[in-house]
């Protein structure tokens, strides 16, 4: 998987950067010791005419040859917390 952008029919765009490994803080949630943590940075650009509620955004990832669903890691110390708030038209949001 590399970087790229997907745009919905109404103009909402989701962009990702290429995955990179990271070491979660001891206080992170969702990481299991022994697993490799991978960060995929996402941005959302609201090309629609209406505000978008970012609380509704969720992402999933699969890993391995069998496509096992990966755990989401929340790491407040490193600023990896997901999206929040409302995104106005013509605005872009990185994760909060």
C-alpha positions as CSV (number, residue, x, y, z in Angstrom):
1,X,0.0,0.0,0.0
2,X,1.3,3.4,-0.9
3,X,0.0,6.9,-0.7
4,X,-3.1,8.0,-2.6
5,X,-6.5,9.7,-2.6
6,X,-10.0,8.5,-3.0
7,X,-12.8,11.0,-3.8
8,X,-16.5,10.1,-3.3
9,X,-19.1,11.1,-5.8
10,X,-20.1,14.1,-3.7
11,X,-16.6,15.4,-3.4
12,X,-15.3,14.1,0.0
13,X,-11.7,13.2,-0.4
14,X,-9.6,10.8,1.8
15,X,-5.9,10.9,1.3
16,X,-3.3,8.5,2.9
17,X,0.4,8.6,3.2
18,X,2.5,5.4,2.8
19,X,2.5,3.3,6.0
20,X,5.5,3.6,8.4
21,X,6.3,1.6,11.5
22,X,6.3,3.3,14.9
23,X,6.8,2.4,18.6
24,X,3.6,3.1,20.6
25,X,4.0,4.7,24.0
26,X,3.5,2.5,27.1
27,X,0.2,4.3,27.7
28,X,-1.2,3.6,24.2
29,X,-4.4,1.6,23.7
30,X,-4.9,-1.2,21.2
31,X,-1.3,-2.3,20.7
32,X,-0.4,-5.8,21.6
33,X,3.1,-6.5,22.7
34,X,5.0,-8.4,20.0
35,X,3.0,-6.9,17.1
36,X,4.5,-4.4,14.7
37,X,2.7,-1.0,14.9
38,X,2.1,0.7,11.6
39,X,0.9,4.3,11.1
40,X,-1.1,5.3,8.1
41,X,-1.6,9.1,8.1
42,X,-5.0,10.2,6.7
43,X,-6.4,13.6,5.8
44,X,-9.9,14.4,4.8
45,X,-10.9,17.2,2.5
46,X,-14.5,18.3,2.4
47,X,-15.3,19.0,-1.2
48,X,-19.0,18.8,-0.5
49,X,-21.5,21.6,0.1
50,X,-22.3,20.5,3.6
51,X,-20.3,20.1,6.9
52,X,-19.1,16.6,7.7
53,X,-19.2,15.2,11.2
54,X,-15.7,13.7,11.7
55,X,-16.7,11.7,14.7
56,X,-18.4,9.3,12.2
57,X,-15.0,8.6,10.4
58,X,-13.6,5.1,11.0
59,X,-10.9,3.2,9.2
60,X,-9.9,-0.4,9.2
61,X,-6.8,-2.2,8.0
62,X,-5.9,-5.8,7.3
63,X,-2.6,-7.6,7.6
64,X,-1.0,-10.8,6.7
65,X,-1.7,-13.3,3.9
66,X,-5.1,-14.1,5.4
67,X,-6.2,-10.4,5.7
68,X,-6.5,-10.5,9.5
69,X,-8.1,-7.2,10.8
70,X,-5.5,-5.1,12.5
71,X,-6.1,-3.4,15.8
72,X,-6.5,0.4,15.9
73,X,-3.9,2.0,18.2
74,X,-4.7,5.2,20.1
75,X,-1.6,6.9,21.3
76,X,-2.3,10.2,22.9
77,X,1.4,10.8,23.8
78,X,2.3,10.7,20.1
79,X,-0.9,12.5,18.9
80,X,-2.4,9.5,17.3
81,X,-6.1,9.9,18.3
82,X,-8.3,9.9,15.2
83,X,-10.6,12.5,13.9
84,X,-13.0,14.7,15.9
85,X,-15.3,17.7,15.3
86,X,-17.0,19.0,12.2
87,X,-15.3,19.7,8.9
88,X,-16.7,22.7,7.0
89,X,-16.9,22.6,3.2
90,X,-13.6,23.4,1.4
91,X,-11.6,22.6,4.5
92,X,-9.0,19.8,5.2
93,X,-8.6,18.0,8.5
94,X,-5.6,16.0,9.7
95,X,-6.3,13.7,12.6
96,X,-6.8,15.6,15.9
